[in-house]
Amino acid sequence: HLKYDRTAVLTLEAVGQEGKEFRVEENTAFALPPGAATKDYLVKTVTPESITVEYPAPDGERKTVQINKGAKPNLAE
């Protein structure tokens, strides 16, 4: 039996909050920075290798990005 936790551990690298970790469960909305009033982001899937996050694009459209473990998101795709 292989079993893993479906919680993503994210690290914020914004000025003044470098290295601050926060946890988000799969299928849960979250805010950036943590504690902000609007939760615009959604962790769609969590695997041992990566997470998929849905986020608002500047044009208002919802997009998704896969973030590999230990990597930063590539929003240019």
N, C-alpha and C positions, 0 to 999 in steps of 0.2 A: 504494500500500500504506500503510495506516494501522496503526501498531503502537504499543502503549503498555505500560509496565511495570505489572504487577499487584501493586505494593507500595504499601501505604498508609503515609503519614508522619503519625503522630499526635503531638500535643503535649499533655502532661499539665499541667493547671492547678491541681493540688492544692497545698496549703500546703507550702512548702519545696521544691517541685519545679516551680515555675512555668516554663513555657517549655521544659522538657526534652522533646526530640524522641526518638521511637523508631519503628522501621520494623517493619511486619508484612505478610507476604505473604498474598495471597488464599488462602483455605481453610486458614488457620493459626490455632491457638489462641494466646492471649496472656494475660498477667496484668496486673492493675492493683493497685498500681503495678508497673511492669516489675521483674522480679526476684522477685516474690512467689512463694510455693511453688505455689499453685493457679492454673492457667490456665483461668479460668471464661468467658472471652470468645473469640469466634471471628469472624474477618473472613471473611464469606461471599462477598462480591463487591467488586471494586474497578473503578471506571470513572474516566475523567478528571474527572467532575463530582461523584462521591459514592462512599461505601462503605456496605455493609450489614453490621452487626455483630449477632451473636446474643449474648445476655447472660442471666444468671439473674435472674428477678424475685424480689421478696421472698417470694412464695408458693411458690417452688421451680420454677415453670414457666419454660420457655425462651421468650424473646421476641426480636424483631428490631427494629432501628431503622436507618433510613437517615440518614446524616450527610452533608450537602452540604459540598463543599469550602469551607474557611474558616469553617464554622459549628460550633456546639456541638450535641450530641445533644439531641433533644426526647423525653424518656422519658415525658411525660405522655400520650402517645397510646395 
